[in-house]
Amino acid sequence: MRQLSEEESGIASRFLFLSMAIIVLHQDGSYMRKSPIKIKEPYIELIEKMTAIAVNERRRLRQKMHELNMQVMKLNQNDSFTSYLFICQGREEKCNYFNPIIRKKVMNILYELMQRAQQPSPSSAANI
């Protein structure tokens, strides 16, 4: 039985997967800087923009979670599943995620961040 509302569960899971995406972006940025690719600056710039967007969104989610007295905790992990505990105002909900599904959710967030990073900013559109 669900203990958290749809909105609360959505906030917690978005925070969780966005945090994982930020870790991936940091690792990829590090790998790209060490890469033998001849022209790597555009890739590094894209990764940095994606990271900035993700960090700003996670900051807003963290503020919302603080307002709701919400926490996300990792319980355990094995080869197939990872369990997390979402706590909101004393109510708890355990979520088990199939590890390939976690990877797919993080990948979808990375695609979303890539699209958002490539959109022109309102200030640059005014200069055209």
C-alpha positions, 0 to 999 in steps of 0.5 A: 500500500502506498504511504506517500502521495503521487507528488511526494513519491515523484519528488523523491524519485526525481531527486534520487535519479537526478542525483545519480545523473549528476554523478554520471555527468561528473565522471563523464566530464572527468573522462572527457578531460583525460580523453585523447579526442582532439577537439573535446571542448564542445563535449566538455561544455555540454557536460558542464551545462547539463551538470549546472542544469541538474544541480540547480534542479536538484537544489530546488528539489532538496528545498521542496523535500526540506519543506515536506520533511522528506528523506531518501535513503538507500537500504540495500543493493544486490546484482538485480535490485536496489531498495530505497526508503522514502520518508515523508512526515513520518510516513515511509515507503520502500521502493525496489528498483530493478537495476536496469530500470535505474540505468534507463531512468538515469539515461532518460534524464541525461537525454532530457538534460542534453536537450535543455542544455542545447536550448538557447537561453532567453538572453542569447535569443535577444542578441540575435 
